[in-house]
Amino acid sequence: MTETIRIVGLNKVFASPEGREVVAVSDVSVEVGAGKLVTLLGPSGCGKTTLLRMIAGFEEPNSGDIYFGERRMNEVAPNRRDTAMVFQSYAVFPHLDVFENVAFGLRLRHLPAAEINERVGNVLEMTGLGDYGQRSPNQLSGGQQQRVALARCIVMEPQVLLFDEPLSNLDAKLREQMRVEIRELQQRVGITSIYVTHDQIEAMSISDEIVVMNTGVVEQVGTPNAIYARPANRFVADFIGKANLVEARVSGKQEIEVAGARLQVPDMAAGFEVGERVTLVVRPEAVALSGREGVFAGTVKRVMFLGNLAEYLVEIAGIGEWLVDSPNPAETGLHQPGETVHLTPSAHSLHVLRLDIEPHEHGTKPASSRLRQMPH
C-alpha cells in the first residue's frame, strides 16, 4: 500500500570543518500525496538531497517530524521504512546478471523461488528488460543499467520510491527518454515518489508537484504549470526557465506602466496599489516579435538559431535587454544583429511580483504568505 508523506518543520544543521553551523534544511514542511510524484528542485547546495536522505533515514533531523501515513518515522531505521532509492550511480552488482540483480532483495527476504521468478519476470517486462535477464551489466548501456536499478527498487514493492538525481550520468537524448519512462512507470505502479534534481526541464516534465528549494528553505510548492506561470518570487521566476524581470509601476487595477507604455495584466493578483513599484515577469516565449509594429522598439544584439525557434537578445531603450523566443524561424525568417524590431508582450502571460518578495535567507523565519503561490 502506498502512503502519503508529511514533512513537518524539518531542520538539519551540520558542523563545518571550521566549527561553524551550516544550515542545510530550515523549517521545511511539505506533503506528498499517496501515489504522486513530487520533485525537490533547486541549485546545488540548496538542501534537496539532505531532505531526501532524512526521508530515507540516512540522516537524522535536528528537529521536526517525518510521517508515512500516520506513522512517525523519525526513529525508524532506514531498512524498516519500506522505501527504495534509485541513485545517481547505477549501483548494479557487476558479478550478477540482470535477473539476479533484480532478485537480490527478494532473496534476502527468503521468498519462495516461484514468487521471486514471477515478480522479477513481471518487473523486467515492465521496465523493457524482458530479453536481458541473463546479460551481464557490462553488456548493457547506461540507460539499460539505470532500468535495472529502477527494476530492483520496484520489485520490492516499497511504499515510497526515492530518486537521487538518477539521470545525471546519462547523455541528453537518453536522459529525455528515461524521464518519460520513469514517469510512465511510476504512474503505472502508483508508488508515492520523491525525485531530486537540479534540472528544471526534468522536474517540469515528470512531476505532479514541484518543491522549489533555495538555501535550505522552500520557496514555492505547486504544479509545474503554476510555478512556471505564477512564480512566488524573483528566485523562482529566474530559476524556473528563463525570464525577463522588469521594474514597473502599477497604473490601474489590472494595468502596469513600463518605460512609459501601459500594459494590461488581466491575471494580476488583487492587493496591488496604484503607484506601487513592482517587478514584471515576462517569459521569452510570451513576446511577439515583429519588424513593423509593437509596444516596444528595440535593437537586436544577438540571435541564436535553435532549429524550432530563434532566441534573440534585444536591447530596449529605457528597459534594458530582453530575451525573446520566436518560433518556426524557417518560415518567419531571421532578424539580424543591429536590426530594429518591435515587441508586444502577451497580456495573459504577464505576472507581477511585489518588490519585497525576495528569496528566503537563513536565520529568518519566512512569513507563511511568502511560501504560498500568489492567487491567479
N, C-alpha and C positions, 0 to 999 in steps of 0.2 A: 504494500500500500504506500502510495506517495504521500508526502507531508507538506504542509505549509511551514515555511521557515520564518521565524521572527527574530530580528536582532534589535535589542532594546538598550540604548545608551551605552554602547560598547566603546571602551577606551583601551589603548595599548601604548605604553611608553617603554622605550629601550634606552639603555645607557650607552653613550658614545664612548670610544676609546679614551677620550679626554675626561670622561666622567660626567658630561652634560646629559641632561634628559632630552631625548628625541621623541617627540610625539608622532607616532605612526598612524594611529586611528583615534579620532577625537569625537566622542558623544554621537556615535553613528546609530541611527535607528532605521531599519529597513524591513519590509515584509515581502516575501516571495510566495506567491500563491501556489497552491498544490498543482503540480503538472506544468507550471510555467517555466520559461527560460528567461532569467534576468541577468544582464551583463553589468559587471563592475568595470567602468570605463574611466580612464584618466591617464595622465602622463606618468612617466617613470618616477617612482618615489612618492606617489600620491596616497599609498596605503591600501590599494586594492588587493594585492597579494597577501599582505598581512591579515586583512579581513577574511580572505578566503581560508587562510591557514588556521585562523581561530575557529571558523565554522567547522573545519575538518578535525580540529582538536590538536593540531600540531603546534599551536601557540596558545598560551593561556592569557585571557584578557586581565587587565588590572582591575577593571570594574565593568559592570553591565552584564547582560544576560543573553543567552542563545537558546532558542526554543525550536524543537522539531515537533510540530503539532502543539500539544500542551505539555510536553516533557522538556524540562530544563536540562540542557546538555553540558553546562559548564564543567562539571566534574566527571563526565563520562569519557572514558578512554577512547582514543581515535578508532581502535579496532572494534569498538562496541557502538559506534554511532551510525552504523548502516549507511555509510557513504562510500563512494568510489571516486577516485580522482584521475583525470587524464592530464598528464604532464606535458610540458614543453618538449622534453626529450621523450622519445617513444617508450623507453624503458622496457623493451621486449627482451626476453631471455634468448640470447644468441644460440644456446645449445639445445633449445627446444623448437620443434616445428610449430607451425601456426596453430594447429589443433591443440597441442599441449600447452602453448602459451595461454590460449583462451581457457583451457580446462584447469589451469593451475590452481586458482582459488577454490574451485569446486572440489578438487581432490583434497585440498587442505581441510575441507568440511566433511570429508569421508562420505560423500554422497554415493549412492549406488551407480555402478558403471553405466547401466542403461539410462538413468536420468542424466548423467553427465553427457553421454553421447547425444541424447536428444536435445538438451539445452545448448550445447556447443554447436551442433549442426544447425539449429534454428538461427542462432545469432550470426554464424558465419554466412548463412544465406542472406540474412537481413542486412549485413554490412558489405555485401558484394564479394565475400571471400569464400564462397561455397566450393570453388575449384582449387583453393590454395591451402587446404588443410594440411597437406603433407610437405609443404615447402618450408625451407629454412628462411629465417628473417633476412639473411644476406642475399636472398634471391628476390626480395621484394623492393619496390620503390618506396620513397619516403611516404607518399600518400597511403600506400598499402600497409606500411608498418604502423601508421597512425590509426588506420582502421582496426588493426589487430589490438592496439592499446585500447581503443574505444570498445571493441567487442569484449575484451577481457573485463571491462568495467560493467557493461550491460548484462553480461551473463550471470553476474552475481545478484541481479535484481535488487539493487540498492534503493532505499527511499530517496536518496539525494545524490545527484551526479554533479561533480565539481570539475571545472575545466580551468587549468592554469596556463593561459596563452598557448593552447595546443597546436596552433598552426604557424607559429612564428618561424619555424625552421624550414618551411616549405616555400617554393617559389610562388610568384604572384598568381599565375594561372591555376596552379594546383590548390593554392590557398582558397581561391574563389570557388573552385569545385567542391572542396572539402567542407567549406562552411555551409553550402547548400545541403550537402549530405548529412552533416551533423544536425542541422535544423530539422530536416525531414525525419531523421531517425528519432530525435528527441520527441517530436510531436507524435510519432507512431507509438513509441513505448510509454509516453506520458510521464516520464520521471521529472520531478522537480529538479531544476538545474540552475547552477550559478556559474557564470562564464567570465573569466578575467581576460581583458585585452586592452591594449593601448590603441588599437586600430579602429578608428571611428566607422569606417565602412563595414567592417566585420560586425561591430556592435549594432549598427543600424539595420543590417540585413537579416540578423538571426534572432533578435530579441523581442520578447513580449514587452519588456520594460528595460530601461537603461538607468543605472545609478551612476551619475557623473560625480567623480571624486577629484579633490584637489587638496594637497597638503593635509591629508588625513581626515577631511570632513566631506560631507555630502553637499554638493552644490545644487543638485536638482535630481528628482526622480520622475520619470514619465515614460510614455510610449516614445518610440523613435520619432514619430511624426510630431508629437507635441514638443519634444525637446528641440528639434530642428527648427520648427516654425515659431515657437514661443520660448526661447531661452530665458532663464531666470535672471541672468546677469551677463556682464561682459565676458567673463571667463568662458561660460558655456557657449555663448554666441561665437566666440573666436575659436574655441577648441573643436566644436562640432561643425565640421565642414568649413567653408570659407565665408567670410562676412565682411562687408564694408560697414564700419562703425563711424557714424557721422554725428557731430553735435548739432542739435536742432532746438527749436523753441515751440512750445505748444501755442497755437494761434486760434484754436477753437475746440469744440467738443470732440470732433473727430478730424482735426486738421493740425498739421505742424508746418513750421516755416524753416526752410533750409536755404541759406545763401540767397535770400530774397524771394525764393519760389515757395508757393504754398502747395502742400501735398495732402490729399485726402487719405486718411487712415481709418477705414470702416471698422476694423477689428481692434482699435485702440482700447486698452483697458480703461475702466472708469477710475476716477480719482485724480486724474491729472488736472492741474490748474492752468488757466490761460496765463501765458508769460513764463511758465516753468521751463527751465533748461532741461533737456533730455538727451538721451543717446538713441539715434535711429539705427536699426539693424536692417541692412539691405543685402540680401543674398545675390551673388553674381548672376545666377540664372534668372533672377526676378527683375532684370533690367532689359528693356527693349532698346536695341542699338540701331540707329538709322543714319544715313548720310545726309538726310534732308531736314527733319524737324524732330523736336523733342523738348522736354522740360529743361534739360541742362545741355550746354555745349561743352565739348572737351576735345583734347588733342590726344591721339593715340601715341602712347610712349613705347609700347611693346605689344607684339602679337605672337601667340603660340598656337600653331595648328596641331590639334589633337585628334584629328580624324572626324569623330562625330560632332565636335564643337571646336570653336576658336576661342581662346582665352585672351582677352585684351586687358592691358593696363592703360587706363585713360586718366589724364590729368584734367580736373575740372576746376576752373577759376573759382576761388573763394571756398572751396571744399577740400581739395587735395586729390589723391589718386584713388580710383575705384577699379576693382576687378570686375569685368563683365564677361559672362559666358554667352556666346552666340551660337545657337545650334545649326547644324547642317550647313557648314561653310562651303561645301562643294556646290551647293545651289545658290547661296546668297552672295558668295564671293568674299574675299578677304579685304579688310581695310588695312592700310599700310601705316607704319610709324610716320608721324608728322601730319597725318590727315585729320581734318576736323570732323567730328562725329557728334550726334545728338542722342541723348539718353533719356528714357522715360521709365521710372520705376513702376512696378505693378502695385497698385494700391493695396490689394488684398494680401500681398506677400510682405508688406512692411510690418515691422514690430518695434515698439517703443519701450525703452528701459529708462527708469529713473537713474539719475547720475549717482545716487547714493547706493545703488545696488551693485556692490563690488564683491569679488571673491572673498571667502572667509579666510581668516588668519588664525594660527594657533594662539591660544591664550585669550581668545574672545569667544564667548558663547553666542552663537548666532541667534538672532531673533527667528522664531519659528516661521514667520511670514517670508523670510528670505530663503527658506528651504522649499517653499511651495511654488508650483507653477503659477505664473500670472494668469488671471482669468482670460478666457477668449471665447 
